[in-house]
Amino acid sequence: MKLATMILLAALALPLQGHAEDRYQAKVGQPAPEFSLDALVGMQKGKEFKRISLSDYKGKWLVLFFYPADFTFVCPTEIKGFSEALESFRKMNAEVVGASTDSKYSHLAWVQRGDLGKLGFPLLSDINKEVARDYGCLDEKEGMALRALYIIDPQGVLQYQVVHNMDVGRSVEETLRVLEALQTGGLCPLGWKHGEKTLTR
């Protein structure tokens, strides 16, 4: 009886293991992996740390981007670029959140050094690397996130993802273009831009 019970339990465990692996793979058209992380959220009153979760953005579009590391060279150009364009995103009911595998204190020191100018959005601390792994952008060998960007719709469904080599920065303008194209709800042809007709409207 004991052996039979062990065999039954082993058989039941097999599909559960497969389900667990699938659960944490970010896929377009599927619910975005949940997260809840400490973040640096502002410098108006000194250091401001806050717990930030995906559920905080329910009802809004979210642009979530991962960058490799604090105190690097390409990353601050992107962070400053997204901060400068923040109002353009907000006009489209979207918020921006950055993330890396650095600590929240590293984020704070980086901002205090002046490399990022006026930080306009939260920087998540994925220090355990779990969220980068869930989103499929963790470089396991280097122990840091690749340069990845995700657009999540107001219902929490992942609608867009792109992953760059660590050496190549992303385009804020392209992110805005894709966000606006997604919001049309229509079929957008190659190079579609604001003001142009979609194939269905």
C-alpha atoms as an extended CHARMM CRD file, in Angstrom:
* protein
*
       201  EXT
         1         1  MET       CA              0.0000000000        0.0000000000        0.0000000000  PROA      1               0.0000000000
         2         2  LYS       CA              2.8250000000        2.3700000000        0.8600000000  PROA      2               0.0000000000
         3         3  LEU       CA              4.5450000000        1.7440000000       -2.5010000000  PROA      3               0.0000000000
         4         4  ALA       CA              1.2840000000        2.2170000000       -4.3940000000  PROA      4               0.0000000000
         5         5  THR       CA              0.7020000000        5.5070000000       -2.6110000000  PROA      5               0.0000000000
         6         6  MET       CA              4.1930000000        6.7180000000       -3.5140000000  PROA      6               0.0000000000
         7         7  ILE       CA              3.6650000000        5.8140000000       -7.1790000000  PROA      7               0.0000000000
         8         8  LEU       CA              0.3300000000        7.6380000000       -7.2240000000  PROA      8               0.0000000000
         9         9  LEU       CA              1.8360000000       10.7520000000       -5.6660000000  PROA      9               0.0000000000
        10        10  ALA       CA              4.7100000000       10.7240000000       -8.1590000000  PROA      10              0.0000000000
        11        11  ALA       CA              2.2710000000       10.4390000000      -11.0520000000  PROA      11              0.0000000000
        12        12  LEU       CA              0.2010000000       13.3500000000       -9.7510000000  PROA      12              0.0000000000
        13        13  ALA       CA              3.3200000000       15.4940000000       -9.3730000000  PROA      13              0.0000000000
        14        14  LEU       CA              4.3640000000       15.2330000000      -13.0280000000  PROA      14              0.0000000000
        15        15  PRO       CA              1.6640000000       17.4620000000      -14.5530000000  PROA      15              0.0000000000
        16        16  LEU       CA              2.0340000000       19.9020000000      -11.6630000000  PROA      16              0.0000000000
        17        17  GLN       CA              5.7280000000       20.3800000000      -12.4490000000  PROA      17              0.0000000000
        18        18  GLY       CA              4.9900000000       21.0960000000      -16.0780000000  PROA      18              0.0000000000
        19        19  HSD       CA              2.2880000000       23.5790000000      -15.0920000000  PROA      19              0.0000000000
        20        20  ALA       CA              4.6880000000       25.4310000000      -12.7860000000  PROA      20              0.0000000000
        21        21  GLU       CA              7.2050000000       25.8740000000      -15.5950000000  PROA      21              0.0000000000
        22        22  ASP       CA              4.5810000000       27.2010000000      -18.0030000000  PROA      22              0.0000000000
        23        23  ARG       CA              3.1500000000       29.5520000000      -15.3990000000  PROA      23              0.0000000000
        24        24  TYR       CA              6.2620000000       31.7160000000      -15.2690000000  PROA      24              0.0000000000
        25        25  GLN       CA              6.8910000000       32.2130000000      -18.9650000000  PROA      25              0.0000000000
        26        26  ALA       CA              5.8080000000       35.6460000000      -20.1690000000  PROA      26              0.0000000000
        27        27  LYS       CA              3.8970000000       35.2290000000      -23.4120000000  PROA      27              0.0000000000
        28        28  VAL       CA              2.1150000000       37.7910000000      -25.5720000000  PROA      28              0.0000000000
        29        29  GLY       CA             -1.6280000000       37.3210000000      -25.2800000000  PROA      29              0.0000000000
        30        30  GLN       CA             -1.3600000000       35.7600000000      -21.8110000000  PROA      30              0.0000000000
        31        31  PRO       CA             -1.6220000000       37.3840000000      -18.3600000000  PROA      31              0.0000000000
        32        32  ALA       CA              1.6600000000       39.0860000000      -17.4640000000  PROA      32              0.0000000000
        33        33  PRO       CA              3.5340000000       37.4480000000      -14.5810000000  PROA      33              0.0000000000
        34        34  GLU       CA              2.6490000000       39.0410000000      -11.2690000000  PROA      34              0.0000000000
        35        35  PHE       CA              5.2880000000       40.9270000000       -9.3220000000  PROA      35              0.0000000000
        36        36  SER       CA              5.6050000000       42.7850000000       -6.0300000000  PROA      36              0.0000000000
        37        37  LEU       CA              8.9710000000       44.4360000000       -5.4420000000  PROA      37              0.0000000000
        38        38  ASP       CA             10.5840000000       47.2330000000       -3.4630000000  PROA      38              0.0000000000
        39        39  ALA       CA             11.1900000000       50.3100000000       -5.5770000000  PROA      39              0.0000000000
        40        40  LEU       CA             12.7320000000       53.7440000000       -5.4740000000  PROA      40              0.0000000000
        41        41  VAL       CA              9.7690000000       55.9630000000       -6.3070000000  PROA      41              0.0000000000
        42        42  GLY       CA             10.9870000000       59.5280000000       -5.9420000000  PROA      42              0.0000000000
        43        43  MET       CA             13.4800000000       61.9530000000       -4.5010000000  PROA      43              0.0000000000
        44        44  GLN       CA             11.2530000000       64.8910000000       -3.5510000000  PROA      44              0.0000000000
        45        45  LYS       CA             11.5940000000       64.1830000000        0.2020000000  PROA      45              0.0000000000
        46        46  GLY       CA             14.8380000000       62.2670000000        0.1910000000  PROA      46              0.0000000000
        47        47  LYS       CA             14.7420000000       58.5340000000       -0.2460000000  PROA      47              0.0000000000
        48        48  GLU       CA             11.2870000000       57.1620000000       -0.9280000000  PROA      48              0.0000000000
        49        49  PHE       CA             10.9650000000       53.3920000000       -1.0490000000  PROA      49              0.0000000000
        50        50  LYS       CA              7.6770000000       51.7000000000       -1.7490000000  PROA      50              0.0000000000
        51        51  ARG       CA              6.3590000000       48.2440000000       -2.5550000000  PROA      51              0.0000000000
        52        52  ILE       CA              5.1600000000       48.2140000000       -6.1780000000  PROA      52              0.0000000000
        53        53  SER       CA              2.9470000000       45.4800000000       -7.6370000000  PROA      53              0.0000000000
        54        54  LEU       CA              1.5570000000       44.7700000000      -11.0850000000  PROA      54              0.0000000000
        55        55  SER       CA             -1.9410000000       45.0330000000       -9.6050000000  PROA      55              0.0000000000
        56        56  ASP       CA             -1.2590000000       48.7120000000       -8.7830000000  PROA      56              0.0000000000
        57        57  TYR       CA             -1.5990000000       49.4420000000      -12.5070000000  PROA      57              0.0000000000
        58        58  LYS       CA             -4.9170000000       47.7200000000      -13.1230000000  PROA      58              0.0000000000
        59        59  GLY       CA             -6.9690000000       49.9070000000      -15.4520000000  PROA      59              0.0000000000
        60        60  LYS       CA             -3.8570000000       51.4640000000      -17.0170000000  PROA      60              0.0000000000
        61        61  TRP       CA             -1.3830000000       50.4430000000      -19.6800000000  PROA      61              0.0000000000
        62        62  LEU       CA              2.0330000000       49.6530000000      -18.2740000000  PROA      62              0.0000000000
        63        63  VAL       CA              5.4130000000       49.8940000000      -19.9660000000  PROA      63              0.0000000000
        64        64  LEU       CA              7.7590000000       47.7160000000      -17.9330000000  PROA      64              0.0000000000
        65        65  PHE       CA             11.3930000000       47.7240000000      -18.9620000000  PROA      65              0.0000000000
        66        66  PHE       CA             14.3710000000       45.8670000000      -17.5660000000  PROA      66              0.0000000000
        67        67  TYR       CA             17.9160000000       47.1940000000      -17.8360000000  PROA      67              0.0000000000
        68        68  PRO       CA             21.1490000000       45.3370000000      -16.9890000000  PROA      68              0.0000000000
        69        69  ALA       CA             22.6310000000       47.3320000000      -14.1060000000  PROA      69              0.0000000000
        70        70  ASP       CA             22.9950000000       50.6070000000      -12.2410000000  PROA      70              0.0000000000
        71        71  PHE       CA             26.1300000000       52.7230000000      -12.7450000000  PROA      71              0.0000000000
        72        72  THR       CA             26.4950000000       51.7010000000      -16.3900000000  PROA      72              0.0000000000
        73        73  PHE       CA             26.5940000000       53.6460000000      -19.6490000000  PROA      73              0.0000000000
        74        74  VAL       CA             23.6530000000       52.8300000000      -21.9490000000  PROA      74              0.0000000000
        75        75  CYS       CA             21.0940000000       52.4060000000      -19.1540000000  PROA      75              0.0000000000
        76        76  PRO       CA             20.9990000000       56.0550000000      -17.9850000000  PROA      76              0.0000000000
        77        77  THR       CA             20.3340000000       57.2490000000      -21.5370000000  PROA      77              0.0000000000
        78        78  GLU       CA             17.2310000000       55.0640000000      -21.6140000000  PROA      78              0.0000000000
        79        79  ILE       CA             16.0150000000       55.9640000000      -18.1390000000  PROA      79              0.0000000000
        80        80  LYS       CA             16.3860000000       59.6840000000      -18.8340000000  PROA      80              0.0000000000
        81        81  GLY       CA             14.6930000000       59.2550000000      -22.2160000000  PROA      81              0.0000000000
        82        82  PHE       CA             11.6590000000       57.5370000000      -20.7190000000  PROA      82              0.0000000000
        83        83  SER       CA             11.4670000000       60.1590000000      -17.9430000000  PROA      83              0.0000000000
        84        84  GLU       CA             11.4560000000       62.9560000000      -20.5160000000  PROA      84              0.0000000000
        85        85  ALA       CA              8.6530000000       61.2440000000      -22.4550000000  PROA      85              0.0000000000
        86        86  LEU       CA              6.5900000000       60.3370000000      -19.3920000000  PROA      86              0.0000000000
        87        87  GLU       CA              3.8270000000       62.8630000000      -20.0950000000  PROA      87              0.0000000000
        88        88  SER       CA              3.3950000000       61.4410000000      -23.5930000000  PROA      88              0.0000000000
        89        89  PHE       CA              2.8340000000       58.0060000000      -22.0830000000  PROA      89              0.0000000000
        90        90  ARG       CA              0.4340000000       59.3550000000      -19.4710000000  PROA      90              0.0000000000
        91        91  LYS       CA             -1.6630000000       61.0490000000      -22.1400000000  PROA      91              0.0000000000
        92        92  MET       CA             -2.2560000000       57.5230000000      -23.4310000000  PROA      92              0.0000000000
        93        93  ASN       CA             -3.2730000000       56.2150000000      -19.9780000000  PROA      93              0.0000000000
        94        94  ALA       CA              0.0960000000       54.4960000000      -19.5590000000  PROA      94              0.0000000000
        95        95  GLU       CA              2.6770000000       54.4180000000      -16.7980000000  PROA      95              0.0000000000
        96        96  VAL       CA              6.3540000000       53.5180000000      -17.0380000000  PROA      96              0.0000000000
        97        97  VAL       CA              8.3300000000       51.3620000000      -14.6100000000  PROA      97              0.0000000000
        98        98  GLY       CA             12.0200000000       50.4110000000      -14.8150000000  PROA      98              0.0000000000
        99        99  ALA       CA             13.6340000000       47.3770000000      -13.1990000000  PROA      99              0.0000000000
       100       100  SER       CA             17.0220000000       45.8020000000      -12.6540000000  PROA      100             0.0000000000
       101       101  THR       CA             18.5300000000       43.1840000000      -10.3530000000  PROA      101             0.0000000000
       102       102  ASP       CA             20.2450000000       45.8690000000       -8.2570000000  PROA      102             0.0000000000
       103       103  SER       CA             19.1670000000       46.7480000000       -4.7140000000  PROA      103             0.0000000000
       104       104  LYS       CA             16.9280000000       49.7000000000       -3.9470000000  PROA      104             0.0000000000
       105       105  TYR       CA             19.8970000000       51.2950000000       -2.1740000000  PROA      105             0.0000000000
       106       106  SER       CA             21.9590000000       51.0030000000       -5.3370000000  PROA      106             0.0000000000
       107       107  HSD       CA             19.1410000000       52.7530000000       -7.2250000000  PROA      107             0.0000000000
       108       108  LEU       CA             19.1610000000       55.5050000000       -4.6040000000  PROA      108             0.0000000000
       109       109  ALA       CA             22.9290000000       55.9990000000       -4.7700000000  PROA      109             0.0000000000
       110       110  TRP       CA             22.7880000000       56.1560000000       -8.5630000000  PROA      110             0.0000000000
       111       111  VAL       CA             20.0800000000       58.8140000000       -8.5350000000  PROA      111             0.0000000000
       112       112  GLN       CA             21.8740000000       60.7830000000       -5.8160000000  PROA      112             0.0000000000
       113       113  ARG       CA             25.0320000000       60.8040000000       -7.9300000000  PROA      113             0.0000000000
       114       114  GLY       CA             23.0420000000       62.7030000000      -10.5590000000  PROA      114             0.0000000000
       115       115  ASP       CA             23.3480000000       60.2520000000      -13.4510000000  PROA      115             0.0000000000
       116       116  LEU       CA             19.5850000000       60.0140000000      -14.0750000000  PROA      116             0.0000000000
       117       117  GLY       CA             18.4730000000       63.6180000000      -13.8060000000  PROA      117             0.0000000000
       118       118  LYS       CA             14.9100000000       63.9430000000      -12.4960000000  PROA      118             0.0000000000
       119       119  LEU       CA             13.6150000000       60.4080000000      -12.1560000000  PROA      119             0.0000000000
       120       120  GLY       CA              9.9530000000       60.3750000000      -13.1280000000  PROA      120             0.0000000000
       121       121  PHE       CA              8.9460000000       56.7630000000      -12.5060000000  PROA      121             0.0000000000
       122       122  PRO       CA              9.6810000000       53.8820000000      -10.1080000000  PROA      122             0.0000000000
       123       123  LEU       CA             12.8180000000       51.7570000000      -10.3550000000  PROA      123             0.0000000000
       124       124  LEU       CA             12.0940000000       48.2390000000       -9.1480000000  PROA      124             0.0000000000
       125       125  SER       CA             14.6620000000       46.2020000000       -7.2490000000  PROA      125             0.0000000000
       126       126  ASP       CA             14.5120000000       42.6230000000       -8.5120000000  PROA      126             0.0000000000
       127       127  ILE       CA             17.4160000000       41.6500000000       -6.2900000000  PROA      127             0.0000000000
       128       128  ASN       CA             16.3800000000       37.9790000000       -6.1090000000  PROA      128             0.0000000000
       129       129  LYS       CA             16.1250000000       37.9040000000       -9.9190000000  PROA      129             0.0000000000
       130       130  GLU       CA             12.7470000000       36.1850000000       -9.7330000000  PROA      130             0.0000000000
       131       131  VAL       CA             10.7770000000       38.6720000000      -11.8220000000  PROA      131             0.0000000000
       132       132  ALA       CA             13.3970000000       38.8910000000      -14.5920000000  PROA      132             0.0000000000
       133       133  ARG       CA             13.3550000000       35.0960000000      -14.6590000000  PROA      133             0.0000000000
       134       134  ASP       CA              9.5400000000       35.0330000000      -14.7630000000  PROA      134             0.0000000000
       135       135  TYR       CA              9.5600000000       37.4450000000      -17.6950000000  PROA      135             0.0000000000
       136       136  GLY       CA             12.1820000000       35.3890000000      -19.5200000000  PROA      136             0.0000000000
       137       137  CYS       CA             14.8460000000       38.0900000000      -19.6920000000  PROA      137             0.0000000000
       138       138  LEU       CA             17.3580000000       36.9810000000      -17.0600000000  PROA      138             0.0000000000
       139       139  ASP       CA             20.8710000000       36.2770000000      -18.2910000000  PROA      139             0.0000000000
       140       140  GLU       CA             21.6030000000       33.4170000000      -15.9030000000  PROA      140             0.0000000000
       141       141  LYS       CA             25.3300000000       33.4750000000      -16.6410000000  PROA      141             0.0000000000
       142       142  GLU       CA             25.7410000000       37.1960000000      -15.9520000000  PROA      142             0.0000000000
       143       143  GLY       CA             23.1360000000       37.2590000000      -13.1880000000  PROA      143             0.0000000000
       144       144  MET       CA             21.4040000000       40.3370000000      -14.5740000000  PROA      144             0.0000000000
       145       145  ALA       CA             18.4980000000       41.2080000000      -16.8250000000  PROA      145             0.0000000000
       146       146  LEU       CA             18.8120000000       41.6900000000      -20.5430000000  PROA      146             0.0000000000
       147       147  ARG       CA             17.5260000000       44.9240000000      -22.0540000000  PROA      147             0.0000000000
       148       148  ALA       CA             13.8670000000       43.8820000000      -22.2660000000  PROA      148             0.0000000000
       149       149  LEU       CA             10.6280000000       45.8510000000      -22.5990000000  PROA      149             0.0000000000
       150       150  TYR       CA              7.0190000000       44.7680000000      -22.1100000000  PROA      150             0.0000000000
       151       151  ILE       CA              3.6920000000       46.5020000000      -22.7360000000  PROA      151             0.0000000000
       152       152  ILE       CA              0.8760000000       45.2530000000      -20.5150000000  PROA      152             0.0000000000
       153       153  ASP       CA             -2.7430000000       46.2680000000      -21.1540000000  PROA      153             0.0000000000
       154       154  PRO       CA             -5.2250000000       47.5530000000      -18.5230000000  PROA      154             0.0000000000
       155       155  GLN       CA             -6.4970000000       44.0070000000      -17.9350000000  PROA      155             0.0000000000
       156       156  GLY       CA             -2.9990000000       42.7640000000      -17.1100000000  PROA      156             0.0000000000
       157       157  VAL       CA             -2.4610000000       40.9390000000      -20.3980000000  PROA      157             0.0000000000
       158       158  LEU       CA              0.9760000000       41.0950000000      -22.0210000000  PROA      158             0.0000000000
       159       159  GLN       CA              0.6000000000       42.6460000000      -25.4760000000  PROA      159             0.0000000000
       160       160  TYR       CA              4.1770000000       43.3340000000      -26.5910000000  PROA      160             0.0000000000
       161       161  GLN       CA              7.7090000000       42.3010000000      -25.7290000000  PROA      161             0.0000000000
       162       162  VAL       CA             11.1270000000       42.9900000000      -27.1540000000  PROA      162             0.0000000000
       163       163  VAL       CA             14.5540000000       41.9340000000      -25.8790000000  PROA      163             0.0000000000
       164       164  HSD       CA             17.7860000000       43.6370000000      -26.9230000000  PROA      164             0.0000000000
       165       165  ASN       CA             21.4330000000       42.7700000000      -26.6400000000  PROA      165             0.0000000000
       166       166  MET       CA             22.8060000000       44.5300000000      -23.5420000000  PROA      166             0.0000000000
       167       167  ASP       CA             24.8770000000       46.9020000000      -25.6830000000  PROA      167             0.0000000000
       168       168  VAL       CA             21.9620000000       48.3100000000      -27.7210000000  PROA      168             0.0000000000
       169       169  GLY       CA             19.5570000000       50.8960000000      -26.3200000000  PROA      169             0.0000000000
       170       170  ARG       CA             15.8630000000       50.9280000000      -27.0720000000  PROA      170             0.0000000000
       171       171  SER       CA             13.7360000000       53.5910000000      -28.7510000000  PROA      171             0.0000000000
       172       172  VAL       CA             11.2280000000       55.6210000000      -26.7430000000  PROA      172             0.0000000000
       173       173  GLU       CA              9.6150000000       56.7500000000      -29.9890000000  PROA      173             0.0000000000
       174       174  GLU       CA              9.0970000000       53.1640000000      -31.1410000000  PROA      174             0.0000000000
       175       175  THR       CA              7.6100000000       52.2350000000      -27.7740000000  PROA      175             0.0000000000
       176       176  LEU       CA              5.1380000000       55.1150000000      -28.0430000000  PROA      176             0.0000000000
       177       177  ARG       CA              4.2920000000       54.1010000000      -31.6240000000  PROA      177             0.0000000000
       178       178  VAL       CA              3.6130000000       50.4870000000      -30.6560000000  PROA      178             0.0000000000
       179       179  LEU       CA              1.5650000000       51.5380000000      -27.6250000000  PROA      179             0.0000000000
       180       180  GLU       CA             -0.6080000000       53.7950000000      -29.7480000000  PROA      180             0.0000000000
       181       181  ALA       CA             -0.9680000000       51.1000000000      -32.4050000000  PROA      181             0.0000000000
       182       182  LEU       CA             -2.1240000000       48.6040000000      -29.7790000000  PROA      182             0.0000000000
       183       183  GLN       CA             -4.6580000000       51.0920000000      -28.4820000000  PROA      183             0.0000000000
       184       184  THR       CA             -6.2830000000       51.5140000000      -31.9000000000  PROA      184             0.0000000000
       185       185  GLY       CA             -7.6530000000       47.9950000000      -31.6810000000  PROA      185             0.0000000000
       186       186  GLY       CA             -7.1830000000       47.7140000000      -35.4480000000  PROA      186             0.0000000000
       187       187  LEU       CA             -4.7900000000       46.0530000000      -37.8680000000  PROA      187             0.0000000000
       188       188  CYS       CA             -1.7640000000       48.3330000000      -38.1820000000  PROA      188             0.0000000000
       189       189  PRO       CA              0.4400000000       47.8200000000      -41.2510000000  PROA      189             0.0000000000
       190       190  LEU       CA              4.2160000000       48.1100000000      -41.4720000000  PROA      190             0.0000000000
       191       191  GLY       CA              5.4720000000       51.4080000000      -40.0860000000  PROA      191             0.0000000000
       192       192  TRP       CA              2.0200000000       52.5960000000      -38.9940000000  PROA      192             0.0000000000
       193       193  LYS       CA              2.1560000000       56.0280000000      -37.3720000000  PROA      193             0.0000000000
       194       194  HSD       CA             -0.1400000000       58.3300000000      -35.4530000000  PROA      194             0.0000000000
       195       195  GLY       CA             -2.8960000000       59.7910000000      -37.6510000000  PROA      195             0.0000000000
       196       196  GLU       CA             -2.7240000000       57.0890000000      -40.2960000000  PROA      196             0.0000000000
       197       197  LYS       CA             -5.6100000000       54.7540000000      -41.0370000000  PROA      197             0.0000000000
       198       198  THR       CA             -5.4460000000       51.1530000000      -39.9170000000  PROA      198             0.0000000000
       199       199  LEU       CA             -6.3860000000       48.3320000000      -42.2730000000  PROA      199             0.0000000000
       200       200  THR       CA             -9.6780000000       47.8450000000      -40.4780000000  PROA      200             0.0000000000
       201       201  ARG       CA            -10.7590000000       51.4150000000      -39.6510000000  PROA      201             0.0000000000
